[in-house]
Amino acid sequence: MATNPKIGLTFNVGKITVINTVQDVARALYELRDDHIKFSKNFVEITSSIQSFEELSVLPNIKGLMDVSHVGIQAPPHRTIDYFS
């Protein structure tokens, strides 16, 4: 797995720490996938989803979307700068 060499420098951690952290996060997201990622199971669900998105956005043939917004995290008082985005 390739990692950006600047990540380790930015957070003052070694390459192995960066690799392990990226793998841990990827593994956690994979384990949570069934709770948060939903796919249409049949033609009726796909058609309904496309129709709903078109009514909301006026964009045709959109089946779904991903929310990639930031999630607020309460930073511990002694390491606040590490939680800034």
VOBA-1610 file (N, C-alpha, C; in pm, whole numbers, padded with zeros to 5 digits, always signed):
BEGIN
Met+00085-00118+00000Met+00000+00000+00000Met+00089+00124+00000Ala+00070+00210-00098Ala+00150+00333-00107Ala+00095+00438-00012Thr+00185+00511+00050Thr+00144+00621+00137Thr+00220+00746+00097Asn+00164+00858+00129Asn+00227+00986+00101Asn+00337+01009+00205Pro+00463+01029+00161Pro+00572+01046+00258Pro+00557+01170+00345Lys+00477+01267+00301Lys+00458+01390+00379Lys+00372+01366+00502Ile+00292+01262+00502Ile+00205+01236+00618Ile+00288+01213+00743Gly+00389+01127+00733Gly+00476+01100+00847Gly+00547+01224+00895Leu+00597+01304+00802Leu+00667+01428+00839Leu+00571+01528+00904Thr+00452+01538+00850Thr+00354+01633+00904Thr+00320+01602+01049Phe+00303+01474+01080Phe+00262+01434+01214Phe+00378+01380+01299Asn+00498+01389+01243Asn+00619+01347+01315Asn+00610+01201+01361Val+00569+01114+01268Val+00562+00971+01295Val+00632+00896+01183Gly+00672+00774+01210Gly+00743+00693+01113Gly+00653+00633+01007Lys+00717+00585+00900Lys+00644+00527+00787Lys+00558+00408+00830Ile+00611+00321+00915Ile+00535+00204+00962Ile+00411+00248+01039Thr+00423+00354+01120Thr+00307+00405+01195Thr+00200+00454+01098Val+00241+00525+00994Val+00145+00574+00893Val+00077+00456+00824Ile+00156+00359+00781Ile+00100+00242+00713Ile+00002+00167+00803Asn+00042+00143+00928Asn-00047+00071+01021Asn-00175+00149+01047Thr-00164+00280+01060Thr-00283+00362+01086Thr-00377+00360+00966Val-00325+00375+00846Val-00408+00372+00726Val-00477+00235+00715Gln-00404+00129+00741Gln-00463-00005+00734Gln-00570-00024+00842Asp-00547+00028+00962Asp-00647+00018+01070Asp-00776+00091+01033Val-00762+00210+00977Val-00880+00289+00938Val-00954+00218+00824Ala-00881+00171+00725Ala-00944+00100+00613Ala-01017-00025+00662Arg-00956-00098+00754Arg-01020-00218+00810Arg-01147-00182+00886Ala-01143-00076+00965Ala-01260-00033+01042Ala-01374+00008+00949Leu-01342+00083+00843Leu-01444+00124+00747Leu-01504+00002+00677Tyr-01420-00094+00644Tyr-01467-00215+00578Tyr-01563-00293+00669Glu-01530-00300+00797Glu-01616-00371+00892Glu-01750-00301+00913Leu-01754-00170+00895Leu-01878-00094+00915Leu-01960-00078+00786Arg-01909-00129+00675Arg-01971-00104+00545Arg-02118-00143+00538Asp-02154-00257+00595Asp-02293-00303+00585Asp-02390-00215+00663Asp-02340-00144+00763Asp-02426-00056+00842Asp-02448+00079+00775His-02357+00118+00685His-02361+00254+00632His-02365+00265+00481Ile-02334+00160+00410Ile-02336+00163+00264Ile-02448+00072+00217Lys-02544+00131+00146Lys-02659+00054+00099Lys-02663+00055-00053Phe-02684-00060-00113Phe-02699-00073-00256Phe-02840-00120-00288Ser-02893-00070-00399Ser-03025-00116-00443Ser-03016-00264-00478Lys-03119-00338-00439Lys-03114-00484-00456Lys-03184-00534-00582Asn-03269-00451-00641Asn-03342-00497-00759Asn-03381-00377-00846Phe-03439-00406-00960Phe-03475-00303-01057Phe-03573-00201-00999Val-03668-00247-00920Val-03767-00156-00861Val-03699-00055-00768Glu-03607-00101-00684Glu-03535-00011-00593Glu-03447+00088-00672Ile-03381+00038-00777Ile-03296+00126-00859Ile-03381+00234-00925Thr-03492+00195-00984Thr-03580+00291-01051Thr-03635+00393-00952Ser-03675+00348-00835Ser-03727+00438-00733Ser-03621+00537-00687Ser-03500+00488-00668Ser-03390+00574-00625Ser-03358+00680-00730Ile-03352+00640-00856Ile-03326+00735-00965Ile-03435+00840-00970Gln-03560+00799-00957Gln-03672+00894-00961Gln-03666+00992-00844Ser-03635+00942-00725Ser-03626+01029-00607Ser-03517+01134-00623Phe-03399+01093-00669Phe-03290+01189-00688Phe-03324+01292-00795Glu-03391+01249-00900Glu-03427+01342-01006Glu-03527+01445-00956Glu-03621+01403-00874Glu-03718+01497-00817Glu-03651+01598-00724Leu-03551+01554-00649Leu-03482+01642-00555Leu-03380+01733-00621Ser-03313+01684-00724Ser-03200+01759-00779Ser-03216+01805-00923Val-03315+01756-00991Val-03338+01782-01134Val-03222+01729-01219Leu-03146+01635-01166Leu-03039+01571-01241Leu-03084+01430-01277Pro-03079+01393-01404Pro-03129+01262-01446Pro-03030+01148-01418Asn-03085+01029-01400Asn-03008+00904-01393Asn-02907+00896-01278Ile-02936+00959-01166Ile-02850+00946-01049Ile-02913+00840-00958Lys-02836+00739-00928Lys-02888+00629-00848Lys-02860+00649-00699Gly-02752+00718-00667Gly-02717+00734-00527Gly-02606+00835-00511Leu-02560+00849-00387Leu-02454+00944-00358Leu-02381+00901-00233Met-02267+00964-00212Met-02189+00939-00090Met-02173+01071-00017Asp-02195+01069+00111Asp-02173+01186+00195Asp-02030+01181+00244Val-01951+01279+00204Val-01811+01282+00246Val-01782+01405+00332Ser-01884+01447+00406Ser-01867+01564+00491Ser-01785+01529+00615His-01729+01632+00676His-01653+01612+00798His-01745+01577+00914Val-01695+01499+01004Val-01768+01463+01125Val-01699+01532+01242Gly-01776+01603+01321Gly-01719+01674+01435Gly-01668+01578+01541Ile-01548+01604+01589Ile-01487+01523+01694Ile-01442+01617+01805Gln-01476+01583+01927Gln-01433+01663+02041Gln-01286+01631+02070Ala-01201+01730+02052Ala-01057+01709+02074Ala-01025+01712+02222Pro-00931+01628+02264Pro-00887+01635+02404Pro-00814+01767+02427Pro-00827+01827+02543Pro-00772+01960+02567Pro-00620+01969+02549His-00548+01862+02571His-00402+01868+02563His-00347+01847+02422Arg-00430+01806+02323Arg-00382+01782+02187Arg-00476+01844+02084Thr-00532+01959+02112Thr-00632+02021+02026Thr-00581+02039+01883Ile-00458+02082+01865Ile-00404+02109+01732Ile-00403+01984+01644Asp-00391+01867+01703Asp-00390+01743+01625Asp-00527+01710+01566Tyr-00630+01776+01612Tyr-00767+01747+01565Tyr-00822+01858+01478Phe-00738+01950+01437Phe-00782+02060+01352Phe-00785+02016+01207Ser-00890+02052+01135Ser-00901+02019+00994Ser-00935+02144+00917
//
